[in-house]
Amino acid sequence: MNWDDFMDETVANITALSKEMPETAKGFNQMGAAAKKGGALDEKTKEIMALGIAIATRCDSCIGFHIKALIRLGITRDELCEALAMATYMGGGPSYAYSAKALAAFDLWAGEGAT
């Protein structure tokens, strides 16, 4: 998978859809901002949780978005691999394969500063 091309296409598709349903897009974005707001759990912890759910639901674009967010939030490769081990444990074989995808995306973007 070419992660850069895939995510560029995903963003373009979401942008086009958002123009067709602006109120829904606005509501979704507001919900995301509220859910990620720091509180008892910090944003990084919440993004690790979101990545685990993305792996469990086999959502490639979600994996891309949450890996980029985690890089922005300073996750280390060791922290990510521990999170991926937990996701694999909870989800079995399919989560193992999607955890490998998440690690590949991290390895691609971590050196680039996750554009």
PyMOL commands that set and color helices and strands:
alter all, ss='L'
color gray80, all
select helices_A, chain A and resi 3-20+22-36+43-56+60-72+77-110
alter helices_A, ss='H'
color red, helices_A
deselect
rebuild
show_as cartoon
